[in-house]
Amino acid sequence: MTTKDLHNNIRAKRAIAAQTVGTTGTGRTSPVLDVRGYLAREFVINYGAITSSTAVFTVLMTESDATGSGFTSVGDDDLLGTESAAGIAAGARVSESTMNVTKRLGYKGLKRYVKLNVKSTATAAVPISASLILGFPTMAPVAT
């Protein structure tokens, strides 16, 4: 069996730099991310140690044809997975399930630009980060 070349066929973009979210209602929003030239788009969201069993993390993906305005929520038909599954619900904390976990959310819509927002009800600081993985480029290999 031969291996496949993933390295030259994806591009990773930082969506949300590693940082803490801790004040109730605080969110972190990615910059506008251009997905043109890629047929597959997947957000990867990393959550650190969440100590509060009442903390909730909600995820919202928005899309637009322009960089400055007109961003609207992505419809469920254009998502791969769900925003609720990409978030963290209240409850007992279990490593690799509801804390210290990586979640993902895909986009199959036709808009050129996307943004990701992760909002918290945590009162203690929780580290999060997110990346956008772009795949199936229209021109390969992808420059690093």
Salt bridges, closest charged atoms under 4 A:
ASP34 OD2 - ARG112 NH2 2.76
GLU42 OE2 - ARG104 NH1 3.78
ASP65 OD2 - LYS111 NZ 3.21
